[in-house]
Amino acid sequence: MAVSVISEIPGVNMEDLKLKGFKVHQLPASVDIPVSRARRDFYKMGVVTGDMTVYYGDKLLEINGTVLFFVNPRVPHSVIRRSKNTTGYACLFTETFITSREQSGILKNSPLFHFGDTPIIPLNSDQAAFMTVLFQKMLTVHSGDYPHKGELIRSCIELIIHEALRIQPSQNGAQFKNAATRITRLFMDLLERQFPIERAGEPLRLRTAQDFALGLSVHVNYLNRSVKEVTGKPTSMHIAERITAEAKALLQHTDWSVADIAYALGFGYPTYFNNYFKRVTGTNPKSLRKEKV
């Protein structure tokens, strides 16, 4: 059977997603049977009923029924649908949305960040009904004009994650298919554990691949090779993206000076931070802050 690659998501305005930081939508009732391969710049979670095969990192997962799913953009993934009829709901977030000041520590314990956990959780009829109501609530809020819809959707997301952890506790101690997957999960956990930054007087400790390699007691070349093999991106890119996301959150949600933010993120001088931020984002910190006022 011939398959096609999807570059966009049916029913989702990608530019609107990037602008607002989140998007909730109902899955199309019937679509062609494609293979979808992607590592995009957003996280995704949803409840879906269908017949499909999911490749997530080094995992192969068969779905036949109703499941709750979580997708981290750093993990290569693809979906093969074996039936044209797939129903459910999905919520997508950009990096900035999910790492904003309102973020709860519960996110760090979810399958969104624990790379050793299975991103697919089977649901019974009662669990499926409860999750469906939550996603329908988010869809209603998303399409409405409530001025604080972002905060309300974050609350729904956290409730979904709490329920997911209650149904299927973290498998953080589970065995991994290979050493590369294990060290990548440990690296990503160690990276996320540094955030969010709450006090300007406590600068970021781990900022380079060498720092993380020392913290994990492995050679930096092995760390870099493992992370690139599992996620498709260099260690340095993951670090830069996460530091930049935190910088954006601090600029948008605190009244800290740019100098305080620079110090908190481990930069010795504001000039170094300004140059770094502009190189990664294409704009400078003060301009971003003005855009959000």
Stockholm file with secondary structure:
# STOCKHOLM 1.0

chainA/1-293         MAVSVISEIPGVNMEDLKLKGFKVHQLPASVDIPVSRARRDFYKMGVVTGDMTVYYGDKLLEINGTVLFFVNPRVPHSVIRRSKNTTGYACLFTETFITSREQSGILKNSPLFHFGDTPIIPLNSDQAAFMTVLFQKMLTVHSGDYPHKGELIRSCIELIIHEALRIQPSQNGAQFKNAATRITRLFMDLLERQFPIERAGEPLRLRTAQDFALGLSVHVNYLNRSVKEVTGKPTSMHIAERITAEAKALLQHTDWSVADIAYALGFGYPTYFNNYFKRVTGTNPKSLRKEKV
#=GR chainA/1-293 SS CCCCBCSSCTTCCHHHHHHHSEEEEECCSBCCCCEEEECCSEEEEEEEEEEEEEEETTEEEEEEEEEEEEECTTSCEEEEESCSBCEEEEEEEEHHHHTSTTCCGGGGGSTTTCTTSCSEEECCHHHHHHHHHHHHHHHHHHHSCCTTHHHHHHHHHHHHHHHHHHHSCCCTTSCCSSHHHHHHHHHHHHHHTTCSCCCTTSCCSCCSHHHHHHHHTSCHHHHHHHHHHHHSSCHHHHHHHHHHHHHHHHHHHCCCCHHHHHHHTTCSSHHHHHHHHHHHHSSCHHHHHHHHC
#=GC SS_cons         CCCCBCSSCTTCCHHHHHHHSEEEEECCSBCCCCEEEECCSEEEEEEEEEEEEEEETTEEEEEEEEEEEEECTTSCEEEEESCSBCEEEEEEEEHHHHTSTTCCGGGGGSTTTCTTSCSEEECCHHHHHHHHHHHHHHHHHHHSCCTTHHHHHHHHHHHHHHHHHHHSCCCTTSCCSSHHHHHHHHHHHHHHTTCSCCCTTSCCSCCSHHHHHHHHTSCHHHHHHHHHHHHSSCHHHHHHHHHHHHHHHHHHHCCCCHHHHHHHTTCSSHHHHHHHHHHHHSSCHHHHHHHHC
//
